[in-house]
Amino acid sequence: MEIIHGRNLLIKADGTAIAAARSCEVTITSESIEISTPLSGKYKEYIAGRLGWNVTTNQLVTNAVESLKMAGKIVTLTFYVKKDALPFARFTVGITVQPLFVPNPESIVYASDENRFFAYKYPNSYYENWPTRDIYNNQQMGNLYVLSNAYYEWSEGVLVASANDYQLSGQALCTQAKITGTVGNLAQGSFSFQGSGPLE
């Protein structure tokens, strides 16, 4: 069973993560339509009707005026789960690897032709030994790696693109922008969005 921490649930508005978010809540509701059949008896039966959704966020406010102007605007909201994955910088092929230990690599790269990760250090040097080598090269089925928000999964001995089933997006109207200021505390903002159309 995978445990998801609150810090891994994030909301983006028009592609930008909502800054200093303290909490977020996404709700999807379904209408219930009562039906009746000859077999219903004395108990009510229902089928699912139309769906609706809304989002609320609570966060620290960095620009009070701009935050209040959010009310009445339609934005693209993206709800996503930030999966725990090992980051790497790029794919590469045909590299010459040095069997030395590099204590401070600038990045980690994946060599597609060798199906392995290597440490990179300028200028154009690749090493097979570095402090986090065991983490990267202890590949187990299902391990996740991330490159520029794109996820890759270790599957049958190679790294393959993983279906991005970690997010939902849709258009939403900001129905409320609220800022609370208390002496001695940082300003807090709360925002409510009403979904318009599908969340998928």
C-alpha positions in Angstrom: 0.0 0.0 0.0 1.3 3.4 -1.0 1.0 6.2 1.6 0.5 9.7 0.2 1.6 12.6 2.3 -0.3 15.9 2.2 2.8 17.7 0.9 2.6 15.6 -2.3 -0.9 16.8 -3.2 -0.5 20.0 -5.2 -2.7 22.5 -7.1 -1.6 24.4 -10.2 -3.4 27.5 -11.5 -2.7 28.1 -15.2 0.3 25.9 -15.0 1.9 27.5 -11.9 1.9 25.8 -8.5 -0.1 27.9 -6.0 2.7 29.4 -3.9 3.0 28.7 -0.2 0.0 26.4 -0.1 -0.8 25.1 3.3 -3.7 22.8 2.4 -5.9 21.9 -0.6 -9.1 20.1 -1.0 -10.7 18.7 -4.2 -14.3 17.5 -4.1 -16.1 15.6 -6.8 -19.9 15.2 -6.3 -22.4 13.1 -8.2 -26.2 13.7 -8.5 -28.3 10.8 -7.4 -31.4 10.1 -9.5 -34.1 8.0 -8.0 -35.4 5.2 -10.1 -38.2 2.7 -9.7 -38.5 -0.8 -11.0 -41.0 -3.6 -10.4 -38.4 -5.1 -8.1 -37.7 -2.0 -6.0 -40.1 -2.9 -3.2 -40.2 -0.4 -0.4 -36.6 0.7 -0.7 -35.4 3.5 -2.9 -32.9 2.9 -5.7 -30.6 5.4 -7.4 -28.4 5.8 -10.4 -25.6 8.3 -10.8 -26.4 11.6 -12.4 -24.2 14.5 -13.5 -20.9 15.2 -11.8 -19.6 18.4 -10.4 -16.4 19.4 -8.7 -14.8 22.2 -6.7 -11.4 23.1 -5.2 -10.4 25.0 -2.1 -6.9 26.1 -1.1 -5.5 27.7 1.9 -2.1 29.4 1.7 0.2 32.2 2.8 -0.4 35.4 0.9 2.6 37.0 -0.9 0.6 39.6 -2.9 -2.7 40.6 -1.3 -4.0 42.8 -4.1 -3.3 40.3 -6.9 -4.7 37.5 -4.8 -8.0 39.4 -4.3 -8.3 40.0 -8.1 -8.6 36.2 -8.6 -12.3 36.3 -7.8 -14.4 36.0 -11.0 -11.5 34.7 -13.1 -11.6 31.4 -14.9 -8.4 29.4 -14.7 -7.1 26.0 -15.6 -6.6 24.1 -12.4 -4.5 21.0 -12.2 -4.6 18.7 -9.2 -1.7 16.4 -9.1 0.2 14.0 -6.9 3.9 14.6 -6.7 5.2 11.1 -6.7 8.3 10.1 -4.8 10.7 9.6 -7.7 14.5 9.9 -8.3 15.3 12.9 -10.5 17.7 12.7 -13.5 18.8 15.4 -15.9 18.6 13.8 -19.4 18.9 10.8 -21.6 22.2 10.1 -23.5 23.9 7.5 -25.6 27.4 6.5 -26.6 29.2 7.9 -23.5 32.7 7.0 -22.2 32.5 6.0 -18.6 35.3 6.5 -16.1 35.4 3.9 -13.3 36.3 6.5 -10.7 34.4 7.9 -7.8 33.1 11.4 -8.1 32.0 12.9 -4.8 29.9 15.8 -6.1 28.3 15.1 -9.5 26.5 17.9 -11.2 23.7 15.7 -12.4 22.6 12.1 -13.0 22.0 11.0 -16.6 20.5 7.8 -18.1 22.4 6.1 -20.8 19.7 4.5 -23.0 22.1 2.1 -24.8 23.4 0.7 -21.5 20.2 0.9 -19.5 22.1 2.4 -16.6 22.4 5.7 -14.7 25.7 7.6 -14.5 27.0 10.6 -12.7 27.9 13.6 -14.9 30.5 16.2 -14.1 31.6 19.0 -16.4 33.2 18.9 -18.9 31.5 15.9 -20.6 32.7 13.4 -18.0 30.7 10.4 -16.8 31.4 8.2 -13.8 30.0 4.9 -12.7 30.6 5.5 -9.0 29.1 8.3 -6.9 27.5 8.8 -3.5 23.9 7.8 -4.5 24.9 5.1 -7.0 23.2 2.3 -5.1 19.9 4.2 -4.9 19.8 4.8 -8.7 21.2 1.5 -9.8 19.2 -0.8 -7.5 16.4 -1.0 -10.0 13.3 -2.8 -8.9 10.2 -3.4 -11.0 8.0 -0.3 -10.7 10.7 2.2 -9.4 9.9 5.7 -10.5 12.3 8.3 -12.0 11.4 11.9 -13.0 12.7 14.2 -15.7 11.2 17.6 -16.1 7.9 16.5 -14.5 7.7 13.5 -16.8 7.7 10.1 -15.0 9.6 7.0 -16.1 9.2 3.5 -14.6 11.7 0.7 -14.4 10.1 -2.2 -16.3 11.6 -5.5 -17.5 15.1 -4.2 -17.3 14.7 -0.8 -19.0 13.4 2.7 -18.2 10.1 3.4 -20.0 7.7 6.4 -20.0 5.0 6.0 -17.3 1.4 7.0 -18.1 0.8 10.3 -16.4 -2.2 9.1 -14.3 -1.1 11.3 -11.4 -3.1 14.4 -12.3 -6.5 15.8 -13.3 -7.2 19.1 -15.0 -10.1 21.3 -15.8 -11.5 24.8 -16.1 -12.7 26.5 -12.9 -14.2 29.8 -11.8 -12.7 31.4 -8.7 -15.9 32.1 -6.7 -14.1 33.4 -3.6 -10.8 35.1 -2.7 -10.4 35.7 1.0 -7.5 37.2 2.9 -7.1 37.1 6.6 -4.6 39.3 8.5 -3.9 38.8 12.2 -1.4 40.9 14.1 1.6 38.8 14.9 0.9 36.2 12.1 1.5 35.9 8.4 -1.4 36.9 6.1 -3.5 33.9 5.1 -5.5 33.4 2.0 -8.3 31.0 1.1 -9.7 30.5 -2.4 -12.7 28.6 -3.7 -13.0 27.4 -7.3 -16.1 26.0 -8.9 -15.3 23.5 -11.7 -16.8 24.3 -15.1 -16.9 21.2 -17.4 -14.9 18.0 -16.9 -12.1 17.3 -14.5 -10.0 14.7 -16.3 
